[in-house]
Amino acid sequence: MKKGLLALAACAMASSAAAATTDPFVEETATLRLDGLDLSTVDGQQRLAIRMDDAARAVCGDRLTHVHLAVAAQARECQTAVKADIRSKIEERMAAKASPTRLASSR
């Protein structure tokens, strides 16, 4: 009987742990659209910053101070990392567009 209860408790813990891995408050990925943004203008850069903030909040969560301060701190760290990742990807794509493509060389 005790072994059966232990097995049942272990199964209950395992199923709750599996359910906890899917967080209903955040998304695993977010798509940041650059359509219609002119990054050479202040307005375009402000719109990009707003879109980056929205994407970071979607992936990492938002307004989590009411849950726990440590969780809110983790969300802020996550948002900072996501924004840095977005910036690096944008820089990579802009650098790829700026560099001329060489199809042939006449050494």
N, C-alpha and C positions, 0 to 999 in steps of 0.2 A: 504494500500500500504506500509506504513512504517513498519507495523508488518511483512509483507511478506519479506521485505528487511532484517529486523532484524533476522528473522528465517533463511533466506538464508545465512546471514553472520555467524550465529551460526553454521550452518551445515558445512560451508566451514572451519571454525576454527577447528571444531571437526575432520573433515577428515584430515586436515593438521597435527593435533596433533597425530592422529593415524598413519599417514605415517611417522612421525618423530621418532616413537618408534623403527622402524626397521632401523638400521644404516647400510648403504651399505659398510661402510669402515671397519667394524669389524665383527668378528664371535662371536656367543654366546658361543661356546665351542671349544676347541682344544684338539687333542689327542697327547699325548707325548709318543712316543715309546721308550722303553728302550732296545729293541732288539739290540744285537751286542755291547752293552756297557759293558766294564769291569770297574766298578766304583772303583776298587782297584788300578787302574793306573791313572796317571796324564792325559794321553790322553783321557781316558774314562770320567774323570771328566770334562775336557774341552769340550768334545763333548756334555755331558749332559748340561753344562751351555749354550752352543749355542742353543741346542734344547729348553731349558727353555726360553731363550730370544725370540726365534722365536714364541713359543706358547703364551707368554705374549703379544707380539706385535700383534699377530693375534686376540687375544681376546680384547685387550684394544685400539688398534690403534697405529699408528707409524707416526712420522714426522708431528705432528700436530701444530708445532710452527707457520707455515704459516697461519693456521686457526685463532688461538687465543692463547695467552700465557697461559690463565687460562685452556683452553682445553688441552694444552700440559702438564700442571702440573697435571691435573686430570688423564691423560693417564699414566704419570710416576708413580703416586700413585697406580693406578690400576695394572700396571706391577709389582710393588713391592709386592702388595698383592697376585697377581697370583703366583709369584715365591715362596713366603712364603708358599702358599697353596700346591704347587707342592712339595716343600721340605718336608713338614709335611706328605704328602701322601706317598712319597718315604720312609721316615723313618718308618712310620707305617708298610708298606709292608715288609721292610727289617727286622724289629723287629719281625713280624709275622713269617717270614721264619727262623729266628735265634732261636726262642723259640721252644723247642721240643713239639711235640703234644703228649698229654697223652690220651691214649685210655682206660686204666684201671689202677686202683690203688689197691695195696695189703696192705692196712693198717694193 
